[in-house]
């Protein structure tokens, strides 16, 4: 195995790539009493149209999420119950571009890792179990459709993007999941759950060679074809619409506004772009920014106000969200701050302070449980997450100003608001 040291963050990572194409990473954590394992596939809710075996294939919304639900089923029972009975704490998730299965345990780690790799790589579905799951997921979909945060997020994406399937819920719709069959699930598992399209990361006080040995023993030996994704026509910086509003059961208006950006698809360039965008958003409206304190003191925002950058499935955007009795005033304040920065430039002391705060935040994340998930996602996106802190140090005031000028133009902003039912059209 290869070994790499990261002196800045004091991490040691062992890595290997198996003959079947699977990358294996082991983050050595001497003295840790818990160990963690993440097994992820480069497959998410937006991967609905893809080319495999020379043919383009279209699938219903929600297949990746449905597949994640069913993967715990085994011919002998349920892997979730088996892991729990063995002292592990397992879980899984499906995002727009990744599906991940993971657990943590203090004992029997290698046994639990074998269980994880086995059930994820060997699917077991029946027509009856799929039909039953359609009812369960259908109920879940109906519940999320009544959640204001869910509506706010996806309706905001529909304002920003015309074509990208990330505009639609990872879970799909009640109608779309009705089209999913056991054959659909088996086919998508074969295409996306091949080791060449996956990654395994383990963190803890474990033997790296033993982890590789287990992966070689459990997983298929052959390489698989990597599918080609189609996310639709290229998006533009101009939003579909500038405003959207929906009445729901909320006590106070909730809002999210922002603009799209053309994020690089993969590699170190993507990492730097994302960090630059995050810095820009934090400088404008983050918790340490002058504007946040002003808005908070004026009672226009609460402590839940956030300024972030997100990149997924061929799209990216900056977003400001929270609750306010006067969302339009918040919108005006943020866009006025952007215009001011473009005209006057960035204060060096403010830039240094926000950058230092983000550096500390990144270091804390690298020492949290979220780090292992982030490592897998970074690998699938072609960069090394442990170079985040080092890359952040290279970003300049000019980099951030250029991002704000090019990708945060107020005329390209869109805002979605969820308003109390009795307030709409009052």
Secondary structure, DSSP 4 states (H G I P E B T S, - for coil): -EEEEETTTTEEEEEEE-TTS-EEEEEE-TT-S-EEEEEEES--TT--EEEETTEEEE--TTHHHHHHHHTTEETTEEHHHHHHHTT-EEEEEE-SS-EEEEEEESS-HHHHHHHHHHHHHS----HHHHHHHHHHHHHHHHHHHT-HHHHHHHHHHHHH-SS-GGGS-TT--HHHHTT--HHHHHHHHHHHSSGGGEEEEEEES--HHHHHHHHHHHS-SS--PPPEE---SPP-SS-S-SEEEEEES-SS-EEEEEEE----SSSHHHHHHHHHHHHHHHHHHSTTSHHHHHHHHTTS--TT-EEEEEEETTEEEEEEEEE-S-HHHHHHHHHHHHHHHHHH---HHHHHHHHHHHHHHHHHHHTSTHHHHHHHHHHHTTS-GGGHHHHHHT--HHHHHHHHHHH--GGG-EEEEEEEGGGTT-
